[in-house]
Amino acid sequence: MSEERFGEFVLVRRHGPGHVAELVLDRPKAMNAVSTEMARSIAGACAALGEDRDVRVVVLTSTHERAFCVGADLKERNSFSDAELVRQRPVARGAYTGVLELPVPTVAAVHGFALGGGFELALACDVIVADRTAVVGLPEVSVGVIPGGGGTQLLPRRVGAARAAELIFSARRVEAVEAGELGLVDQVVEEGRDRESALELAARIAGNSPVGLRAAKRALRLGQGLDLRAGLEVEDAAWRTVAFSGDRAEGVAAFNEKRKPEWPGE
């Protein structure tokens, strides 16, 4: 396993030959509150991961024992003038869009508090694995703002407009079991097993065609919100990018020869 640090608060671990990269939130003294510097580092790490053709899955994790991420750094925000807040906004957005636009499947491993921007980082992932200590929510209206890291758009795509409205308007926190029942998270695992379970899922995903994974994610994301006819055109366009690929040829050959495929990744 190799490690690379992006600024002071973000770490990327590459897990050997398994094609899994771990994007680690590492600001434990602030429970991973996202400062301007940390947001810039998240965006930089995502840009590097997105360009790395060896990476097939990214797992988003935290080093803090009691929190995944508590959201924006409100102490820093409190010191901003209006002009400074305007200048900081594109940097903050860059962190969330960086995760959202990763071209490979992403899995969030959540324990403890995942609130506000912290939950939005998880929502930007394709799958959320949470342990039983997880507490999630979008409490922004309770401090006079709204979810600004994608929450008003990503949450209703998960749970429907009415459920998202109730959760955002009430600003309530949701514990793991209820979060699983409502679809706020996808898997609820035993305490302390969120990272392990997320990495296990990532390893299973990473065994599949890298060309297929990227194309499937593209079709899933671009098709959201479209009517069925338009969505099927998105799917067809993605299919055409894989139909004549080396991965397809290898996958079909390996299936017929009853062996594990050796993906060329192109």
MARTIMI-699970 format. One record per residue (C-alpha): x, y, z. Coordinates in steps of 0.1 Angstrom, whole numbers, plus 5000, padded with zeros to 4 digits. Layout:
N
XYZ;...
! end
This chain:
266
500050005000;501350344990;500350685005;500351034992;499351345011;497451634996;498051925019;497851885056;494351725058;493851475030;495551145024;495350904995;496150545000;496550314970;495849954980;498449744962;497449574930;493749574939;493049904920;491350054950;492250404962;491250534996;490550914999;491050985036;489751285055;492451355080;491751665101;491051495134;491451805156;488451955139;486351635134;487151685097;485352015094;486052125058;488152445058;489152625026;492552455027;490952115032;488452175004;491252264980;493051944990;489951724984;489551874950;493251824942;493151454954;490051394933;491651544902;494651314906;492551004912;490351084882;493351084859;494850764873;493750494849;494950224874;492250324899;488950144895;487250234928;487650514954;486650464990;486050785011;487050735047;487850925079;490650905105;488451055133;487050795157;483750975163;483151155130;483151105093;482951485088;480951745106;480551975076;481952315068;484352485092;481952735108;484752885129;486552985097;483353095081;482553315110;485753515104;484853585067;483753915053;480953895026;483653934999;485753665014;482753425015;482053494978;485753424969;485753104990;482552964975;484152814943;486852644964;484252484987;482152374957;485252224942;485551964970;482051834965;482051834927;485451674928;484051374946;480751374926;482551384892;485051104899;484750884868;484950554888;482650404914;482850564948;481950424982;481650635014;482550465047;480650655074;480750635112;479850885138;478751235127;478251295090;476451635090;475951915066;478751915041;480051595057;476851415047;477051585013;480451435007;478951095013;475951174991;478351254963;479450894964;477650614946;477250394976;477250475014;478250215039;477550325075;478150165109;475750175137;477250485153;476550695122;474351005126;473551185093;471651495084;471551835066;471052085094;472052395074;468752585078;469252575116;472252805111;470653035085;471952875052;470952585030;472852275019;475352404994;477452104986;474751934965;472451824993;469251974979;469851794946;471351464957;469151384987;465851394967;467451174941;468050914968;464850934989;462351144969;461351504970;458951495000;461251295022;464151515014;462051825021;461151695055;464751615064;466151945051;463352175065;463452005100;467251995101;466951675121;469751425126;469051065117;470750775134;472050475114;469150225116;466550485105;469050615079;469150265065;465450235065;464950565047;467650505021;469850775034;472650515035;472850185016;474349945041;474349945079;477149735094;478349665129;480149935148;483649985136;483249795104;482350075080;485750115065;486449735063;483049675047;483449955022;486949825012;485549475008;482749604985;485349814966;487549504961;484549324946;483749614923;487449654913;487549294900;485249404871;486149574838;487649924843;486250024810;482849884819;482850044853;483550394840;480950354812;478350224836;478850514860;478650764832;475350614820;473950604856;474950964863;474051124829;470750944828;469451074861;466551314856;465951224820;462851064806;463150704797;463650754760;466451004765;467950784793;468150484769;470050704744;472550784771;472850414779;473350334742;476050594738;477850444769;477450094755;479050194722;482150304741;482649954756;481249734728;484449734707;486949764736;489749534746;487949474779;484849344761;486849104740;488748984770;485648944791;483848734765;486948524759;487548464797;483848364802;484048114774;487347984785;486147964822;489048174835;489448494854;489748794830;492948994827;491549334818;493549544794;491649854806;491049994772;
! end
